[in-house]
Amino acid sequence: MDLQKLLKIVAIVIGVISIFFLGSILSSGDEAIKAGESSGTVNIFMYVSYAVLALTVLIVLLFTVLNLVSNTSGFKNTLIGIVAFVVLSLICYFGFANGVESPLKDGNMLSEKGSKLIGAGLYLFYFLALIAGVIMLGFGIKKMVK
């Protein structure tokens, strides 16, 4: 049996188990969960889901690193992309974002650093969207010319 068939079987088994757990949680009802009667059950399922999420992330990272190590040109391109993203992030944080301490709706205060991080994230999103748009437009024009 090859790896793909094995992974399909494991995915199906996990899906069936998940459906069983979901049915178990839903059968206890909203009132029981709110009252804390089945909080032990819900907590167990939450920890299981955290473990499955952590395992999935670790497996994805492992196979990504293994693939990058085996393919040197892909590794070089990935490093270039990561460095470009970090440089653009730093430019957005130090060059464009400004932080102002602001009151929140719940009465708390947003710190100057938090405000600056939010602003940098917004500028980074705008720049990445602009870059993606320019690239798509460039390829569209190139395709039309051919």
N, C-alpha and C positions, 0 to 999 in steps of 0.2 A: 504494500500500500504506500502510495507516495505521500509527501508532506501535505499537499493541497487537500487530498481527501481526508486525511487525519484532522486538519484544521477545520474543515467543513463539519465533520462529525462533532468535534469539540464545540464549535459555535452553536450547532443545533442543540446539543446537550445543555449548554449554558443558557440558551434561549428558553428551553422547556423548564429548566429549574427556575429561571427568572419569572416565567409566567406563573409557576406554582407559588413563589414567594409573593408576587403581586396579588394573586388571589387571596392568599392568607392575610395580607395587610388589609385589603379591601373588605374582606369578610368580617373583620373585627369592628368596622364601622368608624365613622368620624367621631362620634361621641366617646367611644372607648379610648380612642387615641388621644383626644383632647383631655379626657379625665385622667389619663396616665395609666389606665388599666393594662394596656398592651404596650406600654412604653418599652418594656424589656424586649419584646418581640421586634418592635420597630428599631430599637437601638442595635440589635443583633443584625438585622437586615441592612442597616446603614453601614455598620462596620464591614459586613461582607461586600457591600457595593464599593466602599473605599478600598478594600483589599483588591477587588477585581480591577478597579480603575488604576491603582498603583501598579499592579502586575501588567496591565495593558500598556501603560506608559513606559515601563521598563523594557518590555519586549520590543515596542516600537523604537525606542532609543537604541537598544542593542542591535537590531537589524539595520537601522540607519547607519550606525557607526561601522558595522561590518561591511555594509555596501560601500560606504565612502572610502574605507581603507583599501578595499579590493579594487576600486576604480580611482586611480590617481587624478585623472582629468576632472572627474566629478568632484573629487575632494577639493581640488584647486578652485573650481567654480563655486562650490559651496562656501569656501572660506572668503572668496571675493565678495559674494553676496552678503555674508554675515558682517564683514568689515564695513561694507557700504551702508548697511542698515544701521550699524552702531554709529558710524560717522554722521549719518543723516539725523539720527536720534540726538546726538550731542549738539549738532548745529541747531536743531529745533529747541533744545533745552536752554543752551547758553546764548543763542543768538536771537531767537524770536520770542520765546515765552517770557512773560513777566508775572510775578507772583504778587498778589494783593490779599491780605487777610480779609476774609469775607464771612459774614454771618450766614448760617444755614437755616433752613425752614424749621428744624427741630430745636433751634436755640443755640446749638453748638457753633463753634467757630472753625472755619476752614483755614488751616495754617497757610503761611506764605509759600512754603515749600510744596504743600499739597496743591495749591492753586497753580504754581509754576509747572508741576508735573502734569496736571490736567491740560494746561495750555500747550505744553510741549507735545502731549499725546494728540491733541486736536491738530496742531500744525503738522505733525508727522503724518497723520491720516490724510490731511489735505495734500501734502507733497506726494505721498505714495499714490493717491488717486490721480493726481495730475500726471505723474510719471507713467502710470499705467495707461491713462487716456492718450498721452502723446505717443507711447509705443504702439497702441492699437491703431491710432490714426496713421502713424508712419507705415505700419504693415498694410493697412487698408489702401493707402495711396500707392505703395509699392506694388500691390497686387493689381490695382486698377491700371497702372502704367504698363504692366506686362500684359 
